[in-house]
Each structure stands twice: as structure tokens, then as C-alpha cells.
């Protein structure tokens, strides 16, 4: 077990994961990108049509970074969809 640090301020460290596949919605989405701030525990879910790294990066940029700013660190499970 590794003890992690507590972020100094909101949105310094954000955890990301993918949920799915789920039943396809009318808009063609099958996955949810989940994001959680590690200090405030603020959560968001972003619907995605697929789980490619390009789709994830675009959604993260458009729906998180452009609205709340860039975090200092991102925590993932290092799944293939986050590293390729």
C-alpha cells in the first residue's frame, strides 16, 4: 500500500476512470468518463461514445480543463485507454 499526499488546493489532483460499456443512449454514448477532485471530492461524469484515448482527451479538455482549469496531477488506473 502506498500512502499518497493530500492536495494543497482544489483541483490540484484529479482522479479519472471509465465506466462501461453501458446500454447505448439515443445520442450514441456507451461509456462515462468519471472525474473526482481528490481534495473536495467534487465529481463529474461525462458521457462518451467510445473509450479511445483521443475521445477521452478531447472530453477532458473541453468539459474539464476549459471550465475548471488544468490540474497539477491526474490519477488513473493506467488502463490502455489512458496511455495509448
N, C-alpha and C positions, 0 to 999 in steps of 0.2 A: 504494500500500500504506500502510495506517495502522498505526502501532505502538500497541498497546494497553498499558494498565497491568497490573501483576500485583496481584491482590487481596491485601489485608493479612492476611486470615484465612479459614478455611474457610467456604464458602457465602456469601461476600460477593458473588460474581458467578457466576451460573448461566447456562449456555447451554441453549436449548431448540430442538427441531426435531421434525418429524413424519415418520415412515416409513410408507409405504403408498400406495395400498391394497394389502393383502396378502389371501391367501385367508381368507374368513370363518371364525372359530373357532366351536366349539359354543356359546359364550356370546355370539356375535354381534359380536365385535370384528374390525375390519379394519385398524386403524391402531395405531401405537405412538408415544406421546409420549416422546421421549428427553430426558434431563436430564443435564448434566455440570457438576460444580463445576470452575471454572477454575483453582483452586489445587491441590486434592488429586487431581483427575481422577476423583473418585467419580462413577459413572454409575448411572442407573436408567432403566428402561423401564416405561411404564405403558400397558397395553392400553386402546384406545378403540374404541367402536362407530362413531364418525364423527369428523370433524375440524373441527367447528364451534367458534367461539371460546368459546361457552358450555360445551361439553363439556371443552375444554382447560382453561379457567379453573377449573372445578369439580374436575377431576382434579388440577391443580397445587395447589389449595388443600387438598384432602382428603389427598392422598398425599405432598405435599412440605412445604408450609408448616406444616400442623398437626403434622407429625412432626419436621421439622428446623429450622423457623423461617423467617422471611421473609428473602430475600437483599436486599442493598442495590441490586443491579443485575441485570437479566435481559437476556441477549443472544439475539436471534433473527435470522432472515433477513428479517424484516418481511413474511412471507407474509400473504396475505389472512386466513388462519385465525388469525393472531395480532393483527391490528389492527382487525378489524370486530366 
